[in-house]
Amino acid sequence: MKLITYYNPNTEEEQLGLVVQNKVYNLNELHKDLPNNMMDFLWGEDETMVLAKAMDAKIKAGEKVKAQPAQLDKLTLMAPVPHPSSLRDGYAFRQHVETARKNRGLEMIPEFDQFPVFYFSNHNAVQGPGEVECMPDHFEQLDFELEIAVVIGSEGRNIQAHEADDYIAGFMIMNDFSARVLQTEEMKLNLGPAKGKDFCTAVGPFLVTPDELKDYLCPAPKGHTGNHYKLDMQCWVNDQLVCSNNMQTMNWTFAELIERVSYGVDIFPGDIIGSGTVGGGCFLEINGTEKHKNPNYKPVWLREDDEIAMEISGLGRLSNTVIGSREDFSILKQSKKRK
């Protein structure tokens, strides 16, 4: 089942939709017991999920339903989960971690294989497809990060990895936009990443339930627990392919991330957990690798009006365009001087 949140210009409200073959059915119109927003839907847990899947099966079987569908390409899409209760991002791909450290002249750290790590990002800066508004400091080495995210669908605490997949409501593409100069500066103080990350995280276009991905299941890495998937992951910048990899290279599973996240704390429906960047899935890593090959290589970063498009098998295509801030930042005082 594929779900979206879209903007209804007639009511000026967000709506929850079920997508079947590029047609969108308003969930509440399909059945009065189904809510019209994602958070209420997720908090309904098994009750709303089972009912929505029944409606999905009914439509796919060609049976008549009450709701009149709209064309997907005629709607303004928001983040599938536009108001997440939290946003955590993992560090689950060894290739990305190892290569990024190598490019900085650092050895791989053994702790990577001991436990899955994550950081908190700004859940109020989550958005869907469309324009990404950036301040001047963001354009100093502005980067994309190609990731997969899961959305939690059930409340829990101290969840064991062998049962954690049952807590996943669905999967989304995730682009963790990063301002690398800000990130580098703050991490010298042994905190972060924070300010270099908190201006935008794009997700979407769909929330895809796990049953939709069953044909992509593959064995988890040796010694690891949880569902594992073979999903092609690609990113284009201005129609130029800059990254191509596969989720199969993810070393820590989402089940193990959930176990770590829920240790000693409650997780809730609507929490988002990102995978971390796939190997080769950002300019920071690409630039460093190319610079090692050729000292004369000129690093590439995102610029204003660039379009970033990400595709992941079964999850759709997420497109965003970088724009300059509409705010009059000329009156803002600089808090620091650059060296």
TIFITI-152349 format. One record per residue (C-alpha): residue number from 1; residue in three letters; x, y, z. Coordinates in steps of 0.5 Angstrom, whole numbers, plus 500, padded with zeros to 3 digits. Example, Ala and Ser with C-alpha at 12.3 -4.5 7.8 and 13.67 -1.06 7.14 Angstrom:
BEGIN
miza: 1, roro: Ala, u: 525, v: 491, w: 516
miza: 2, roro: Ser, u: 527, v: 498, w: 514
***
This chain:
BEGIN
miza: 1, roro: Met, u: 500, v: 500, w: 500
miza: 2, roro: Lys, u: 502, v: 507, w: 498
miza: 3, roro: Leu, u: 500, v: 513, w: 502
miza: 4, roro: Ile, u: 501, v: 520, w: 501
miza: 5, roro: Thr, u: 499, v: 527, w: 504
miza: 6, roro: Tyr, u: 497, v: 532, w: 499
miza: 7, roro: Tyr, u: 495, v: 540, w: 500
miza: 8, roro: Asn, u: 488, v: 541, w: 498
miza: 9, roro: Pro, u: 487, v: 548, w: 496
miza: 10, roro: Asn, u: 479, v: 548, w: 496
miza: 11, roro: Thr, u: 480, v: 547, w: 504
miza: 12, roro: Glu, u: 487, v: 549, w: 505
miza: 13, roro: Glu, u: 488, v: 543, w: 509
miza: 14, roro: Glu, u: 493, v: 537, w: 508
miza: 15, roro: Gln, u: 489, v: 531, w: 506
miza: 16, roro: Leu, u: 491, v: 523, w: 507
miza: 17, roro: Gly, u: 491, v: 519, w: 500
miza: 18, roro: Leu, u: 492, v: 512, w: 498
miza: 19, roro: Val, u: 495, v: 511, w: 491
miza: 20, roro: Val, u: 493, v: 506, w: 486
miza: 21, roro: Gln, u: 496, v: 506, w: 479
miza: 22, roro: Asn, u: 497, v: 514, w: 480
miza: 23, roro: Lys, u: 490, v: 515, w: 482
miza: 24, roro: Val, u: 489, v: 518, w: 489
miza: 25, roro: Tyr, u: 483, v: 516, w: 494
miza: 26, roro: Asn, u: 482, v: 520, w: 500
miza: 27, roro: Leu, u: 482, v: 516, w: 505
miza: 28, roro: Asn, u: 477, v: 519, w: 510
miza: 29, roro: Glu, u: 472, v: 518, w: 503
miza: 30, roro: Leu, u: 474, v: 511, w: 502
miza: 31, roro: His, u: 471, v: 509, w: 510
miza: 32, roro: Lys, u: 469, v: 514, w: 515
miza: 33, roro: Asp, u: 473, v: 511, w: 520
miza: 34, roro: Leu, u: 479, v: 512, w: 517
miza: 35, roro: Pro, u: 482, v: 519, w: 519
miza: 36, roro: Asn, u: 484, v: 525, w: 514
miza: 37, roro: Asn, u: 491, v: 526, w: 517
miza: 38, roro: Met, u: 497, v: 522, w: 517
miza: 39, roro: Met, u: 499, v: 522, w: 525
miza: 40, roro: Asp, u: 492, v: 520, w: 527
miza: 41, roro: Phe, u: 492, v: 514, w: 522
miza: 42, roro: Leu, u: 499, v: 512, w: 525
miza: 43, roro: Trp, u: 496, v: 513, w: 532
miza: 44, roro: Gly, u: 491, v: 508, w: 530
miza: 45, roro: Glu, u: 496, v: 503, w: 529
miza: 46, roro: Asp, u: 493, v: 496, w: 527
miza: 47, roro: Glu, u: 486, v: 498, w: 527
miza: 48, roro: Thr, u: 487, v: 504, w: 521
miza: 49, roro: Met, u: 493, v: 500, w: 518
miza: 50, roro: Val, u: 488, v: 494, w: 517
miza: 51, roro: Leu, u: 482, v: 498, w: 515
miza: 52, roro: Ala, u: 486, v: 502, w: 510
miza: 53, roro: Lys, u: 489, v: 495, w: 507
miza: 54, roro: Ala, u: 483, v: 493, w: 506
miza: 55, roro: Met, u: 481, v: 499, w: 502
miza: 56, roro: Asp, u: 487, v: 498, w: 498
miza: 57, roro: Ala, u: 485, v: 491, w: 496
miza: 58, roro: Lys, u: 478, v: 493, w: 494
miza: 59, roro: Ile, u: 481, v: 498, w: 489
miza: 60, roro: Lys, u: 486, v: 493, w: 486
miza: 61, roro: Ala, u: 481, v: 488, w: 485
miza: 62, roro: Gly, u: 476, v: 493, w: 481
miza: 63, roro: Glu, u: 471, v: 493, w: 486
miza: 64, roro: Lys, u: 467, v: 500, w: 487
miza: 65, roro: Val, u: 469, v: 505, w: 492
miza: 66, roro: Lys, u: 465, v: 511, w: 495
miza: 67, roro: Ala, u: 471, v: 516, w: 493
miza: 68, roro: Gln, u: 473, v: 519, w: 487
miza: 69, roro: Pro, u: 480, v: 519, w: 485
miza: 70, roro: Ala, u: 484, v: 524, w: 483
miza: 71, roro: Gln, u: 491, v: 524, w: 479
miza: 72, roro: Leu, u: 497, v: 524, w: 482
miza: 73, roro: Asp, u: 501, v: 529, w: 478
miza: 74, roro: Lys, u: 495, v: 534, w: 479
miza: 75, roro: Leu, u: 496, v: 534, w: 486
miza: 76, roro: Thr, u: 501, v: 538, w: 491
miza: 77, roro: Leu, u: 505, v: 533, w: 495
miza: 78, roro: Met, u: 507, v: 534, w: 502
miza: 79, roro: Ala, u: 512, v: 530, w: 506
miza: 80, roro: Pro, u: 508, v: 523, w: 507
miza: 81, roro: Val, u: 509, v: 525, w: 515
miza: 82, roro: Pro, u: 509, v: 532, w: 515
miza: 83, roro: His, u: 509, v: 533, w: 522
miza: 84, roro: Pro, u: 513, v: 527, w: 525
miza: 85, roro: Ser, u: 514, v: 527, w: 533
miza: 86, roro: Ser, u: 521, v: 526, w: 532
miza: 87, roro: Leu, u: 527, v: 525, w: 527
miza: 88, roro: Arg, u: 533, v: 521, w: 528
miza: 89, roro: Asp, u: 538, v: 519, w: 523
miza: 90, roro: Gly, u: 543, v: 513, w: 523
miza: 91, roro: Tyr, u: 550, v: 512, w: 520
miza: 92, roro: Ala, u: 548, v: 505, w: 518
miza: 93, roro: Phe, u: 553, v: 504, w: 511
miza: 94, roro: Arg, u: 560, v: 502, w: 513
miza: 95, roro: Gln, u: 562, v: 504, w: 506
miza: 96, roro: His, u: 560, v: 511, w: 507
miza: 97, roro: Val, u: 563, v: 512, w: 514
miza: 98, roro: Glu, u: 570, v: 508, w: 512
miza: 99, roro: Thr, u: 570, v: 512, w: 505
miza: 100, roro: Ala, u: 569, v: 519, w: 508
miza: 101, roro: Arg, u: 574, v: 518, w: 514
miza: 102, roro: Lys, u: 579, v: 515, w: 509
miza: 103, roro: Asn, u: 578, v: 522, w: 505
miza: 104, roro: Arg, u: 580, v: 525, w: 511
miza: 105, roro: Gly, u: 586, v: 521, w: 513
miza: 106, roro: Leu, u: 583, v: 517, w: 518
miza: 107, roro: Glu, u: 582, v: 510, w: 520
miza: 108, roro: Met, u: 576, v: 506, w: 521
miza: 109, roro: Ile, u: 573, v: 506, w: 528
miza: 110, roro: Pro, u: 572, v: 499, w: 531
miza: 111, roro: Glu, u: 566, v: 502, w: 534
miza: 112, roro: Phe, u: 562, v: 502, w: 528
miza: 113, roro: Asp, u: 561, v: 495, w: 528
miza: 114, roro: Gln, u: 559, v: 495, w: 536
miza: 115, roro: Phe, u: 553, v: 499, w: 536
miza: 116, roro: Pro, u: 549, v: 503, w: 531
miza: 117, roro: Val, u: 549, v: 510, w: 532
miza: 118, roro: Phe, u: 544, v: 516, w: 530
miza: 119, roro: Tyr, u: 543, v: 523, w: 532
miza: 120, roro: Phe, u: 537, v: 527, w: 532
miza: 121, roro: Ser, u: 535, v: 532, w: 527
miza: 122, roro: Asn, u: 530, v: 538, w: 526
miza: 123, roro: His, u: 523, v: 534, w: 526
miza: 124, roro: Asn, u: 520, v: 541, w: 524
miza: 125, roro: Ala, u: 524, v: 542, w: 518
miza: 126, roro: Val, u: 521, v: 536, w: 515
miza: 127, roro: Gln, u: 518, v: 537, w: 508
miza: 128, roro: Gly, u: 516, v: 533, w: 502
miza: 129, roro: Pro, u: 518, v: 534, w: 494
miza: 130, roro: Gly, u: 519, v: 541, w: 492
miza: 131, roro: Glu, u: 523, v: 547, w: 493
miza: 132, roro: Val, u: 528, v: 547, w: 499
miza: 133, roro: Glu, u: 529, v: 554, w: 501
miza: 134, roro: Cys, u: 537, v: 556, w: 503
miza: 135, roro: Met, u: 540, v: 561, w: 507
miza: 136, roro: Pro, u: 547, v: 564, w: 505
miza: 137, roro: Asp, u: 551, v: 560, w: 509
miza: 138, roro: His, u: 547, v: 554, w: 507
miza: 139, roro: Phe, u: 550, v: 555, w: 500
miza: 140, roro: Glu, u: 557, v: 554, w: 503
miza: 141, roro: Gln, u: 558, v: 547, w: 501
miza: 142, roro: Leu, u: 551, v: 545, w: 500
miza: 143, roro: Asp, u: 550, v: 537, w: 500
miza: 144, roro: Phe, u: 545, v: 532, w: 499
miza: 145, roro: Glu, u: 545, v: 525, w: 502
miza: 146, roro: Leu, u: 541, v: 519, w: 499
miza: 147, roro: Glu, u: 538, v: 515, w: 504
miza: 148, roro: Ile, u: 532, v: 511, w: 506
miza: 149, roro: Ala, u: 528, v: 512, w: 512
miza: 150, roro: Val, u: 523, v: 508, w: 516
miza: 151, roro: Val, u: 517, v: 511, w: 520
miza: 152, roro: Ile, u: 515, v: 508, w: 526
miza: 153, roro: Gly, u: 507, v: 505, w: 527
miza: 154, roro: Ser, u: 507, v: 503, w: 534
miza: 155, roro: Glu, u: 509, v: 505, w: 541
miza: 156, roro: Gly, u: 514, v: 501, w: 544
miza: 157, roro: Arg, u: 520, v: 501, w: 549
miza: 158, roro: Asn, u: 526, v: 497, w: 550
miza: 159, roro: Ile, u: 524, v: 493, w: 543
miza: 160, roro: Gln, u: 529, v: 487, w: 541
miza: 161, roro: Ala, u: 531, v: 487, w: 534
miza: 162, roro: His, u: 528, v: 480, w: 533
miza: 163, roro: Glu, u: 521, v: 484, w: 534
miza: 164, roro: Ala, u: 523, v: 491, w: 531
miza: 165, roro: Asp, u: 521, v: 490, w: 524
miza: 166, roro: Asp, u: 513, v: 489, w: 527
miza: 167, roro: Tyr, u: 514, v: 497, w: 529
miza: 168, roro: Ile, u: 515, v: 499, w: 522
miza: 169, roro: Ala, u: 509, v: 503, w: 519
miza: 170, roro: Gly, u: 513, v: 504, w: 512
miza: 171, roro: Phe, u: 519, v: 506, w: 508
miza: 172, roro: Met, u: 520, v: 513, w: 505
miza: 173, roro: Ile, u: 526, v: 516, w: 501
miza: 174, roro: Met, u: 530, v: 521, w: 505
miza: 175, roro: Asn, u: 535, v: 527, w: 503
miza: 176, roro: Asp, u: 538, v: 529, w: 509
miza: 177, roro: Phe, u: 541, v: 536, w: 506
miza: 178, roro: Ser, u: 547, v: 538, w: 509
miza: 179, roro: Ala, u: 551, v: 545, w: 509
miza: 180, roro: Arg, u: 558, v: 542, w: 510
miza: 181, roro: Val, u: 562, v: 548, w: 512
miza: 182, roro: Leu, u: 557, v: 550, w: 518
miza: 183, roro: Gln, u: 557, v: 542, w: 520
miza: 184, roro: Thr, u: 565, v: 542, w: 520
miza: 185, roro: Glu, u: 565, v: 548, w: 524
miza: 186, roro: Glu, u: 561, v: 546, w: 529
miza: 187, roro: Met, u: 563, v: 539, w: 530
miza: 188, roro: Lys, u: 570, v: 541, w: 531
miza: 189, roro: Leu, u: 567, v: 543, w: 538
miza: 190, roro: Asn, u: 565, v: 535, w: 539
miza: 191, roro: Leu, u: 558, v: 536, w: 538
miza: 192, roro: Gly, u: 553, v: 536, w: 532
miza: 193, roro: Pro, u: 552, v: 535, w: 527
miza: 194, roro: Ala, u: 546, v: 540, w: 528
miza: 195, roro: Lys, u: 546, v: 547, w: 525
miza: 196, roro: Gly, u: 549, v: 544, w: 518
miza: 197, roro: Lys, u: 543, v: 539, w: 518
miza: 198, roro: Asp, u: 537, v: 543, w: 521
miza: 199, roro: Phe, u: 534, v: 547, w: 516
miza: 200, roro: Cys, u: 531, v: 541, w: 511
miza: 201, roro: Thr, u: 530, v: 534, w: 511
miza: 202, roro: Ala, u: 526, v: 532, w: 505
miza: 203, roro: Val, u: 522, v: 525, w: 505
miza: 204, roro: Gly, u: 517, v: 522, w: 500
miza: 205, roro: Pro, u: 514, v: 522, w: 496
miza: 206, roro: Phe, u: 510, v: 516, w: 499
miza: 207, roro: Leu, u: 510, v: 512, w: 505
miza: 208, roro: Val, u: 510, v: 505, w: 503
miza: 209, roro: Thr, u: 508, v: 499, w: 507
miza: 210, roro: Pro, u: 513, v: 493, w: 508
miza: 211, roro: Asp, u: 509, v: 488, w: 505
miza: 212, roro: Glu, u: 510, v: 492, w: 498
miza: 213, roro: Leu, u: 517, v: 491, w: 499
miza: 214, roro: Lys, u: 517, v: 483, w: 500
miza: 215, roro: Asp, u: 519, v: 481, w: 493
miza: 216, roro: Tyr, u: 526, v: 485, w: 495
miza: 217, roro: Leu, u: 527, v: 482, w: 501
miza: 218, roro: Cys, u: 534, v: 479, w: 502
miza: 219, roro: Pro, u: 539, v: 476, w: 508
miza: 220, roro: Ala, u: 541, v: 480, w: 513
miza: 221, roro: Pro, u: 549, v: 481, w: 513
miza: 222, roro: Lys, u: 552, v: 476, w: 517
miza: 223, roro: Gly, u: 551, v: 477, w: 525
miza: 224, roro: His, u: 546, v: 482, w: 524
miza: 225, roro: Thr, u: 538, v: 481, w: 525
miza: 226, roro: Gly, u: 532, v: 484, w: 522
miza: 227, roro: Asn, u: 529, v: 485, w: 515
miza: 228, roro: His, u: 534, v: 487, w: 509
miza: 229, roro: Tyr, u: 532, v: 489, w: 502
miza: 230, roro: Lys, u: 535, v: 489, w: 496
miza: 231, roro: Leu, u: 533, v: 496, w: 493
miza: 232, roro: Asp, u: 537, v: 500, w: 488
miza: 233, roro: Met, u: 538, v: 507, w: 490
miza: 234, roro: Gln, u: 540, v: 513, w: 485
miza: 235, roro: Cys, u: 541, v: 520, w: 485
miza: 236, roro: Trp, u: 541, v: 525, w: 479
miza: 237, roro: Val, u: 543, v: 533, w: 480
miza: 238, roro: Asn, u: 540, v: 537, w: 474
miza: 239, roro: Asp, u: 539, v: 530, w: 470
miza: 240, roro: Gln, u: 546, v: 528, w: 471
miza: 241, roro: Leu, u: 547, v: 521, w: 475
miza: 242, roro: Val, u: 552, v: 522, w: 481
miza: 243, roro: Cys, u: 550, v: 516, w: 485
miza: 244, roro: Ser, u: 548, v: 509, w: 484
miza: 245, roro: Asn, u: 548, v: 504, w: 490
miza: 246, roro: Asn, u: 544, v: 499, w: 493
miza: 247, roro: Met, u: 540, v: 498, w: 500
miza: 248, roro: Gln, u: 543, v: 491, w: 501
miza: 249, roro: Thr, u: 550, v: 494, w: 503
miza: 250, roro: Met, u: 547, v: 497, w: 509
miza: 251, roro: Asn, u: 551, v: 494, w: 515
miza: 252, roro: Trp, u: 546, v: 495, w: 520
miza: 253, roro: Thr, u: 539, v: 493, w: 519
miza: 254, roro: Phe, u: 533, v: 498, w: 521
miza: 255, roro: Ala, u: 531, v: 493, w: 526
miza: 256, roro: Glu, u: 538, v: 494, w: 530
miza: 257, roro: Leu, u: 537, v: 501, w: 529
miza: 258, roro: Ile, u: 530, v: 501, w: 533
miza: 259, roro: Glu, u: 533, v: 497, w: 538
miza: 260, roro: Arg, u: 538, v: 502, w: 539
miza: 261, roro: Val, u: 533, v: 508, w: 539
miza: 262, roro: Ser, u: 528, v: 505, w: 544
miza: 263, roro: Tyr, u: 533, v: 503, w: 549
miza: 264, roro: Gly, u: 531, v: 506, w: 555
miza: 265, roro: Val, u: 526, v: 511, w: 552
miza: 266, roro: Asp, u: 519, v: 510, w: 548
miza: 267, roro: Ile, u: 518, v: 511, w: 541
miza: 268, roro: Phe, u: 512, v: 513, w: 538
miza: 269, roro: Pro, u: 508, v: 513, w: 532
miza: 270, roro: Gly, u: 510, v: 518, w: 527
miza: 271, roro: Asp, u: 518, v: 518, w: 529
miza: 272, roro: Ile, u: 522, v: 518, w: 523
miza: 273, roro: Ile, u: 529, v: 514, w: 523
miza: 274, roro: Gly, u: 534, v: 515, w: 517
miza: 275, roro: Ser, u: 539, v: 510, w: 515
miza: 276, roro: Gly, u: 544, v: 514, w: 514
miza: 277, roro: Thr, u: 548, v: 516, w: 507
miza: 278, roro: Val, u: 549, v: 510, w: 502
miza: 279, roro: Gly, u: 556, v: 509, w: 500
miza: 280, roro: Gly, u: 558, v: 514, w: 495
miza: 281, roro: Gly, u: 551, v: 518, w: 496
miza: 282, roro: Cys, u: 553, v: 525, w: 497
miza: 283, roro: Phe, u: 558, v: 530, w: 494
miza: 284, roro: Leu, u: 562, v: 530, w: 501
miza: 285, roro: Glu, u: 564, v: 523, w: 499
miza: 286, roro: Ile, u: 565, v: 523, w: 492
miza: 287, roro: Asn, u: 569, v: 530, w: 492
miza: 288, roro: Gly, u: 574, v: 527, w: 497
miza: 289, roro: Thr, u: 574, v: 520, w: 493
miza: 290, roro: Glu, u: 576, v: 524, w: 486
miza: 291, roro: Lys, u: 581, v: 529, w: 490
miza: 292, roro: His, u: 585, v: 523, w: 492
miza: 293, roro: Lys, u: 585, v: 520, w: 485
miza: 294, roro: Asn, u: 586, v: 527, w: 482
miza: 295, roro: Pro, u: 589, v: 533, w: 486
miza: 296, roro: Asn, u: 587, v: 538, w: 481
miza: 297, roro: Tyr, u: 580, v: 535, w: 481
miza: 298, roro: Lys, u: 575, v: 541, w: 483
miza: 299, roro: Pro, u: 570, v: 539, w: 488
miza: 300, roro: Val, u: 562, v: 540, w: 486
miza: 301, roro: Trp, u: 557, v: 542, w: 491
miza: 302, roro: Leu, u: 549, v: 544, w: 490
miza: 303, roro: Arg, u: 548, v: 551, w: 487
miza: 304, roro: Glu, u: 542, v: 555, w: 487
miza: 305, roro: Asp, u: 536, v: 552, w: 482
miza: 306, roro: Asp, u: 539, v: 545, w: 482
miza: 307, roro: Glu, u: 534, v: 540, w: 482
miza: 308, roro: Ile, u: 536, v: 534, w: 486
miza: 309, roro: Ala, u: 532, v: 527, w: 484
miza: 310, roro: Met, u: 532, v: 521, w: 488
miza: 311, roro: Glu, u: 530, v: 514, w: 486
miza: 312, roro: Ile, u: 529, v: 508, w: 490
miza: 313, roro: Ser, u: 526, v: 501, w: 488
miza: 314, roro: Gly, u: 519, v: 501, w: 490
miza: 315, roro: Leu, u: 519, v: 507, w: 494
miza: 316, roro: Gly, u: 518, v: 512, w: 488
miza: 317, roro: Arg, u: 522, v: 519, w: 486
miza: 318, roro: Leu, u: 523, v: 525, w: 490
miza: 319, roro: Ser, u: 525, v: 531, w: 487
miza: 320, roro: Asn, u: 527, v: 538, w: 490
miza: 321, roro: Thr, u: 530, v: 544, w: 487
miza: 322, roro: Val, u: 534, v: 549, w: 491
miza: 323, roro: Ile, u: 533, v: 556, w: 492
miza: 324, roro: Gly, u: 535, v: 562, w: 495
miza: 325, roro: Ser, u: 532, v: 565, w: 502
miza: 326, roro: Arg, u: 526, v: 569, w: 501
miza: 327, roro: Glu, u: 528, v: 573, w: 507
miza: 328, roro: Asp, u: 531, v: 579, w: 507
miza: 329, roro: Phe, u: 538, v: 577, w: 510
miza: 330, roro: Ser, u: 541, v: 583, w: 509
miza: 331, roro: Ile, u: 539, v: 586, w: 515
miza: 332, roro: Leu, u: 541, v: 580, w: 519
miza: 333, roro: Lys, u: 548, v: 581, w: 523
miza: 334, roro: Gln, u: 553, v: 576, w: 522
miza: 335, roro: Ser, u: 554, v: 572, w: 529
miza: 336, roro: Lys, u: 562, v: 570, w: 527
miza: 337, roro: Lys, u: 567, v: 572, w: 522
miza: 338, roro: Arg, u: 570, v: 566, w: 518
miza: 339, roro: Lys, u: 577, v: 565, w: 517
***
